[in-house]
Amino acid sequence: MAEMTIAEIKQAAEQKMGKSLDALKNDLSKVRTGRAHTGILDHVMVDYYGNPTPVPQVASVSLADSRTLGVQPYEKSMVGKIEKAIRDCDLGLNPASHGETIRVPMPMLTEERRRDLIKVVRGEAEAARVAMRNIRRDANGTLKDMVKAKTATEDEERRTQDDVQKLTDKYIGEIDKLLAEKEKDLLAV
């Protein structure tokens, strides 16, 4: 019984750490670099017959070149609505329609804006590291309670704490790697 509970603690810690890492990846993907990537419009909602719908569900989004997205609506009537939705979202984009295609150029990032964005991504990464440490603390607290309740031995507690620490180190390493990649992206001109 005690072994199963310890396994559950490790599994729960790993799941929570994985979710925190996914949340960080999601947050970092929203921070814009100067380059175009199709995922940037994933969260832009357009009114599709009264329902807010993500742009990629009502149009084909592709890279026209490294600094421009091409948006090809599946229905001609959606061109204006999609263009307005992209312009009104908080990404600072200025789309222009050319017949049935919408071109979305990515604005250049100023040096100052890059520095601000780096501060933002560093803050996101630090918040994710703190989340990992909190998950570790919670798992270790549960282990201590199990030892007090005599459902786990001190040896099991030490072994499991080591395992949880290894998980924490692994996920913090992933965070650092993501941060380094994003900073490199932001600094690339």
ZADO-400771 format. One record per residue (C-alpha): x, y negated, z negated; residue in three letters. Coordinates in steps of 0.02 Angstrom, whole numbers, padded with zeros to 5 digits, always signed. Example, Ala and Ser with C-alpha at 12.3 -4.5 7.8 and 13.67 -1.06 7.14 Angstrom:
<sites>
+00615+00225-00390ALA/+00684+00053-00357SER/
</sites>
This chain:
<sites>
+00000+00000+00000MET/+00138-00124-00048ALA/+00234-00090+00113GLU/+00081-00129+00219MET/+00055-00294+00127THR/+00237-00341+00154ILE/+00220-00298+00339ALA/+00064-00407+00346GLU/+00158-00552+00266ILE/+00296-00539+00396LYS/+00171-00521+00538GLN/+00067-00670+00478ALA/+00224-00777+00461ALA/+00281-00731+00636GLU/+00109-00767+00711GLN/+00100-00937+00626LYS/+00276-00981+00683MET/+00233-00929+00861GLY/+00078-01039+00858LYS/+00179-01186+00792SER/+00306-01162+00932LEU/+00167-01153+01062ASP/+00092-01314+00992ALA/+00262-01399+01007LEU/+00282-01338+01188LYS/+00109-01408+01226ASN/+00149-01575+01143ASP/+00316-01591+01233LEU/+00236-01551+01401SER/+00126-01705+01380LYS/+00277-01819+01360VAL/+00313-01879+01535ARG/+00481-01880+01618THR/+00510-01975+01781GLY/+00486-01816+01883ARG/+00319-01754+01945ALA/+00253-01587+01885HIS/+00082-01514+01922THR/+00040-01480+01738GLY/+00032-01665+01701ILE/-00150-01673+01761LEU/-00207-01518+01665ASP/-00284-01623+01526HIS/-00360-01759+01637VAL/-00549-01737+01638MET/-00659-01785+01785VAL/-00849-01795+01788ASP/-00904-01645+01892TYR/-01094-01647+01910TYR/-01113-01711+01731GLY/-00982-01596+01653ASN/-00808-01654+01602PRO/-00693-01538+01700THR/-00501-01532+01710PRO/-00435-01599+01876VAL/-00352-01432+01925PRO/-00525-01349+01924GLN/-00597-01470+02052VAL/-00442-01500+02159ALA/-00281-01421+02216SER/-00133-01508+02131VAL/+00036-01491+02217SER/+00205-01576+02226LEU/+00217-01690+02377ALA/+00398-01725+02328ASP/+00499-01736+02166SER/+00415-01900+02116ARG/+00240-01881+02191THR/+00092-01767+02161LEU/-00032-01725+02297GLY/-00211-01696+02240VAL/-00328-01615+02367GLN/-00510-01611+02302PRO/-00610-01456+02346TYR/-00758-01570+02388GLU/-00744-01735+02484LYS/-00867-01820+02365SER/-00745-01797+02219MET/-00602-01905+02290VAL/-00661-02066+02206GLY/-00705-01983+02041LYS/-00537-01893+02029ILE/-00441-02051+02075GLU/-00535-02149+01940LYS/-00507-02012+01809ALA/-00319-02010+01844ILE/-00309-02201+01838ARG/-00410-02211+01675ASP/-00313-02076+01582CYS/-00175-02137+01465ASP/-00031-02071+01572LEU/+00003-02238+01657GLY/-00021-02167+01832LEU/-00079-02264+01984ASN/-00157-02145+02112PRO/-00196-02196+02291ALA/-00313-02100+02406SER/-00267-02069+02587HIS/-00422-01997+02669GLY/-00462-01836+02577GLU/-00295-01828+02485THR/-00245-01924+02330ILE/-00060-01966+02308ARG/-00001-01993+02129VAL/+00173-02072+02120PRO/+00267-02053+01956MET/+00327-02223+01893PRO/+00512-02242+01854MET/+00556-02237+01670LEU/+00650-02386+01600THR/+00798-02355+01485GLU/+00699-02426+01338GLU/+00550-02313+01376ARG/+00666-02162+01385ARG/+00737-02204+01212ARG/+00561-02221+01142ASP/+00510-02054+01218LEU/+00664-01970+01144ILE/+00615-02036+00972LYS/+00441-01965+00999VAL/+00503-01791+01050VAL/+00628-01787+00905ARG/+00486-01828+00787GLY/+00380-01688+00862GLU/+00525-01565+00844ALA/+00556-01615+00663GLU/+00370-01592+00624ALA/+00380-01417+00700ALA/+00535-01376+00595ARG/+00443-01433+00438VAL/+00295-01322+00488ALA/+00415-01172+00504MET/+00489-01207+00332ARG/+00314-01221+00257ASN/+00266-01052+00332ILE/+00426-00977+00257ARG/+00386-01055+00087ARG/+00209-00986+00090ASP/+00270-00811+00137ALA/+00401-00814-00002ASN/+00271-00876-00127GLY/+00156-00731-00081THR/+00303-00611-00105LEU/+00340-00682-00278LYS/+00157-00658-00326ASP/+00167-00477-00267MET/+00321-00446-00376VAL/+00231-00524-00526LYS/+00079-00415-00491ALA/+00198-00266-00474LYS/+00135-00224-00299THR/+00311-00249-00230ALA/+00485-00219-00301THR/+00618-00355-00314GLU/+00721-00262-00183ASP/+00573-00266-00062GLU/+00552-00451-00101GLU/+00735-00489-00062ARG/+00733-00387+00099ARG/+00573-00470+00157THR/+00636-00644+00112GLN/+00790-00607+00219ASP/+00678-00553+00363ASP/+00569-00708+00346VAL/+00727-00817+00342GLN/+00788-00733+00502LYS/+00619-00771+00583LEU/+00630-00951+00524THR/+00806-00970+00594ASP/+00752-00892+00759LYS/+00604-01009+00781TYR/+00700-01164+00726ILE/+00831-01116+00857GLY/+00692-01110+00987GLU/+00633-01283+00932ILE/+00810-01352+00949ASP/+00825-01275+01122LYS/+00658-01351+01178LEU/+00710-01520+01108LEU/+00878-01516+01199ALA/+00793-01472+01365GLU/+00665-01611+01344LYS/+00797-01740+01299GLU/+00899-01688+01452LYS/+00741-01708+01558ASP/+00707-01880+01487LEU/+00884-01941+01516LEU/+00894-01874+01695ALA/+00871-02017+01816VAL/
</sites>
